[in-house]
Amino acid sequence: MKFILTLLLPVLLVGLVPAKAAESPLKETDATATAQKWATLLVSSDANSLETLLASDYVHIHGTGKVESKPQFVEALRSGARKYERCDMSNLQVIPLGNVALVHGNLNVKAVTKSKSIEGTHRFTMAIAKTNQGIKVVSYQATPSEKRE
C-alpha cells in the first residue's frame, strides 16, 4: 500500500500546486539541482537550510523502511542522532510532470546513527515540486540495491 501511495503522490501533487506556479513548469535542470542540493545539505548537516528546502508535508522513507515526517527527519540531523558522511547521487533521471518532477537514480550513502552505521548503494525516487514558496522536495524513498556498486 505504501508503495502505491508513493507512486501516486507526485501525480496527486500536480493538482495541488497553485495555478500561478503552473505558468512555468519545473525545469529538469532545476529538479536535478534541487536533488543534488538536498544531498549536499545532508552531508553538511545543515538542518536549517534543509528545513527550508523540504515541503511542510515532506515524507522520508529510508532504505530500512523507516518512515519519518519532516520534523522527525530534520531533528535527527539537527541533534546529531543521524550523521551523513557520504551522499553521492549518480545515474539521475528526471520525469517532468508540469510543476512536479520525479528524480530517480542511485545514492551511494554512508550514515551513522547512535546505534549503527549504514553504508551502501540505494535506488531512490524523489518528488520535487515548484510552488509559490519556491522549489521544494516533497518526498524521498530509498530501496537498497541488491548489487552493491
Disulfide bonds with the S-S distance in Angstrom:
none
